[in-house]
Amino acid sequence: MDKKCSECKYWKRLPSDDSEPFDIGRCKRYPPTHDMMMIMKEIKEWPENGKLYPGQFANPTHESMWPATLMADWCGEFKPND
């Protein structure tokens, strides 16, 4: 057995709306960790001067989450699925 995330009891695949499932999931071995993410803002109008500034696109936010990993990733905490 390969010791990869998709075979680990701590890993949960992210749901997909398509017929094809994502190859990405969350490792739930430890509690969620604090992360600062950049969330995209919707721009309703193009500025008159035609220039866009970084603050117009991204808005920092804080969130706690489990680490995202690919199904082929691995780590030293692997436990096989039951």
HUPEGI-V256153 format. One record per residue. N is the residue number from 1. RES is the residue in three letters. OMEGA is omega as a letter, one per 20 degrees, with the letter a starting at -180 (* if undefined). Layout:
((N | RES | OMEGA) (N | RES | OMEGA))
//
This chain:
((1 | MET | r) (2 | ASP | r) (3 | LYS | r) (4 | LYS | a) (5 | CYS | a) (6 | SER | r) (7 | GLU | a) (8 | CYS | a) (9 | LYS | a) (10 | TYR | a) (11 | TRP | r) (12 | LYS | r) (13 | ARG | r) (14 | LEU | r) (15 | PRO | a) (16 | SER | r) (17 | ASP | a) (18 | ASP | r) (19 | SER | r) (20 | GLU | r) (21 | PRO | r) (22 | PHE | r) (23 | ASP | a) (24 | ILE | r) (25 | GLY | a) (26 | ARG | r) (27 | CYS | a) (28 | LYS | r) (29 | ARG | a) (30 | TYR | r) (31 | PRO | r) (32 | PRO | r) (33 | THR | r) (34 | HIS | a) (35 | ASP | r) (36 | MET | a) (37 | MET | r) (38 | MET | a) (39 | ILE | a) (40 | MET | r) (41 | LYS | r) (42 | GLU | r) (43 | ILE | a) (44 | LYS | a) (45 | GLU | r) (46 | TRP | a) (47 | PRO | a) (48 | GLU | a) (49 | ASN | r) (50 | GLY | a) (51 | LYS | r) (52 | LEU | a) (53 | TYR | a) (54 | PRO | a) (55 | GLY | a) (56 | GLN | a) (57 | PHE | a) (58 | ALA | r) (59 | ASN | a) (60 | PRO | r) (61 | THR | r) (62 | HIS | a) (63 | GLU | r) (64 | SER | a) (65 | MET | r) (66 | TRP | a) (67 | PRO | r) (68 | ALA | r) (69 | THR | r) (70 | LEU | a) (71 | MET | r) (72 | ALA | r) (73 | ASP | r) (74 | TRP | r) (75 | CYS | a) (76 | GLY | a) (77 | GLU | a) (78 | PHE | r) (79 | LYS | a) (80 | PRO | r) (81 | ASN | r) (82 | ASP | *))
//
